Amino acid sequence: MRRLAPVLRQDGADADLISLIKTILAACKEISFRVGQGALSGVLGSTLDENIQGETQKKLDVLANELLKDMILESGLVMAISSEEEESTVAGNPNGQFLVTFDPLDGSSNTDINSLIGTIFSILPAPAKADPADPSIFLQPGTAQIAAGYVLYGPSTMLALTTGKGTRLYTLDKTYGGFLLTQEEVAIPGVTAEFAVNMSNQRHWEAPMQAYIADLLQGKEGPRGKNYNMRWIAAMVGDVHRILCRGGIFAYPRDLKDPKKPDKLRLMYEANPIGFIVEQAGGLCSTGRERMLDVAPEDIHQRVPVILGAKNEVNRIVSYHQEFDACK
Ligand code: AFP
């Protein structure tokens, strides 16, 4: 089985990018070990603190964030980092050629139930001669990403990674201590019969999403003429990994539950890196109204509606939004 670095070199990644990715993965290996230890290493449960998102921080959120932040900054390769767990960006090497934004532990509500969790990261170019302490250097569209990946902490620890030459899957070989290539080319089928959405929010969704899911739920007696199955892992990395492995559609749509916070998922360190991975695997990622990677960021913790996966389904949901907006 092929190791990560030669595959990245074959994909044209330069030595500094490979070194940065290996640094991020070294932190993820440590996180994987701690997650695997679970209650044995006292990492379960919550702290008494809240993060910038107003969420109670899990001990593993804090541990994962510190590991990634310290190791990435120590590499000297990055001008600054931005994390879900950090209110503002953290300056690094003024001559660093990269910026890294990351969700240190996606699905942290799953930590205490031994379910799937992950780390999501996005690598952007650092603007030349920029001020490392200026958060606006991160406000680049998803199309500017140089690389993106997630590490899934499950029965095995897996990596999905793209540098713009397709999406590949790797598995952590805990004996050798490195990630080995286990799926060269990932291709998401255009059609599917499996969807993932938190149905408990249905009554709060906009009309286009209500209509789309209502069609699916009518099964073969309904307008889609076939039965659909539903899954929800409550960790985006877990639901997206299933889609990379066997197809499907995932949505965390806009809901009007709390008009002040209509969207849940974060653009910079959830939607954009996952969108890059999904597009490079032949799928689509949209807000319902715009290609995710074209969204012009306004804030490092900006939230967006997310619809991704099988091309035909994403295009259908976008068309429902267009019809709805055209009637407004
Ligand atoms: P946490 O990291 O706070 O657990 O949130 C996970 C997440 O951002 C995303 O990974 C899930 O798809 C989604 O939220 C789960 O949201 P619900 O708890 O509303 O189902």
Residues whose N, C-alpha, C, O or C-beta is under 5 A from the ligand:
A	BS01	AFP	L105 D106 G107 S108 S109 N198 A234 A235 M236 V237
